[in-house]
Amino acid sequence: MTGRRTALIAAAVTVLACVLAWAFLARMYAIPSSSMEPGLQAGDRVVATLLTPDPFPVRRGDVVVFEDTKGWLPGGGHVIKRAVGLPGDTVSWTPGEETLRVNGVPVEEPYLAPGETPAQEAFEVTVPEGRLWVLGDHRSASADSRAHRAGPGGGFVALDDVVGRARFVVWPLDRVGGAGADPDAFAAVPDAPVPGART
């Protein structure tokens, strides 16, 4: 009887630990649109690890979940996009170029939807301190930082609004796998210069 009781207590502790870990370390989010195709499709359910408090900084290429505090969505909620520019970065695209540039370096983006160009209109932005520049992978179908430049926040996403990184697709079962983070695509990009630093 003692062995059975010990097993039940161990099982209860394990279940409680899993529930607490889920509550504090991860959340599930639904993908509502095609803006992150092909990696994330409408109807996918993804698990995001939470960044509160932030144990690891957001990297270029991470797929991030952020709270919509600037009215990007009717009724608010959470948005999932790819972090392309970090604080201090200059992100640009010129029509005719095959790639974005981040801090002057061309970035090949293997995760883009087939046939997509890096953008539809020219832009150049420098990301303010404490902000991110985010883009969808299906650029022509994504209302991302580019689409909100004239709105509150200038299209930039506050790091304080980022709740986590999308890690895994968990539903539907035939799409179970990674959520498409690709920091390696930005490996050649130098860090942005620190304001006021001597060179």
N, C-alpha and C positions, 0 to 999 in steps of 0.2 A: 504493500500500500504506500509505503514511503517513497518508493521509486516512481510510482505513478503520480503522486503528488508533486514530487520534484520535477517530473517531466511537464506537468501542467503549468507549474509556476514558470519554468523555463520558456514554455511556449507563450505564456501570457506576457512575460517580459520582452520576448522577441517581437511579438505583435505590437506592443506599446512602443518599443524602440523604433519600429518601422513607421508607425503612425507619427511619432514625434519627428523623425527624420524627414518624412514627407511634408509635415507642416512647416518645418523651419528651413529645409534645404532645397525643396523642389516644388514645382507646380505644373499642372497640365494646362495647355492652351490650345484652342482650335484655330486652324488657319482658315480665314473667312473668304479669301479671294485668290486669284491667280498671280498676285503681284510678286510672289517669291518662287514661281515656277522657273525651272523644272524641279529644283531640289525639294521644295515644299509645295504641295498642291492643295487646292481648296478642299476642305473636309478632313485633312490630316489633323491628327492630335499629336502635339509635341510636348515633351517634358523639358522644362527649363530649370536649370539650377539657379537658385536665388543668389543675389549679390548684396544682401543686407544682413550684416555688414559685409563690405566688399573684401573677400579674401584674395581675389586676383583682379588685376585691372583689365578693363575691356581692351581687346586687341583689334587692330584693323583686320577685317575679314570675319570677325565673329558675327553670328546671327543673334541679335539681341531682342529682348522683349522689353518694351517700355510703356509706361502709363501715358495715355493721351491727355496731357494737361493743356494742350494748345488748340484743341478743337479740330484735329485732323479727321476724326470719325464723328458721324452724327450720333450723339448720345454718349460719346466717350468710350472708354474701355482700354484695351491693350493693343499695341501695334507690334508687329514683328518685321524687322528689316535687317539689312547687313550694315555693320559699322564700316565705313570707308575712310572717314577722316576723324582723327583724334584731335584733342586740343592743340592748337598751334599749327596744324597741318594746312597746307594749301592744296585744294582739290580742284582740278580743272578738266575741261574737255573742249576741244575745238572741232567743229565739223570737218570731216575728212580724215581725222585721226582715227586709228583703229582701237586706241586704248585711252582710258582715263590717265591722268597724271596726278600723282600725289607727291608733293614736295619736288616737283619737276621730273619725277621718275615715271616712265610708262609702266602701267600695271596690266598684265594679262589677266583676264577674269574668266577662268574656265567654267565657272558656275552660271554664267549668263544663259538665258533662254536662247535656243538656236535662232540664228538670224538677227539677233538683237545688236544694235549699236550701243556703245556705252551711255549715250544720252540722245535726246532728240533736238536739244538746243544747246548752244554754247553756254558755258558758265565757268566762273572762277570764284571760289570762296576761300576765305581763311577762317578756320574753325576757332571760335573764341574759347577762352579758358572755361573749363567745366562743361563743355558741350561736345556733341558728336555730329557728324554729317552722315546720314544714313540713306541707303538706296535699296530698292527692290531689285531682285535678280531678273525679273521680267520687266525691263526698264520702260517699255512702251505702255505697260499696263499698271504701273506703280505710281501712286500719289505719295511720293516720298519727300525728302528734304527739298528737292528741286521744285516741287509743286507748291510748297508752302513758304517760299522765300519772302513773299509779300505779307505773310500773316504774322501772328504773334511769335516772337522768338526767331524770326527770319529763316525758318526751316531747320534750325539747329535743335537738337534734342539734348536736354539737360541730363548730365550724368546722374543727377539725383533722381531722375524719372526712370532710369533703367532698373528693372527689377530682376533681370537675370539673362542668362545665355541659353538659347535653345540648344539642347544636346542631342535628343533622340526623337525620331518619329516612332510612336508606339501604336498608332492606329491609322488606317486599317492594317490588318496583319500582313498583307502582301507588300506593304511599304515600310515595314519595321527596319530601322537603321539609323545612321547618323543624320543630324539636322543640317549638315552642310557647312560648318565653320571651315574657313580656308585662310588662316593667317599666312600660310606659305606663299600665297599669291602676292603678298606685300613684303616679302622678305628683303627685297632690294631697296625698299623705301627707307631713307634716312629719317631719324627723328627730327621733328621740327625744331628750329633754333629756339632757345630759351630767350624770351624778351629781356633785354638789358645785359645779356651775357657778352663778355668780350671774346672776340674771335682772333 
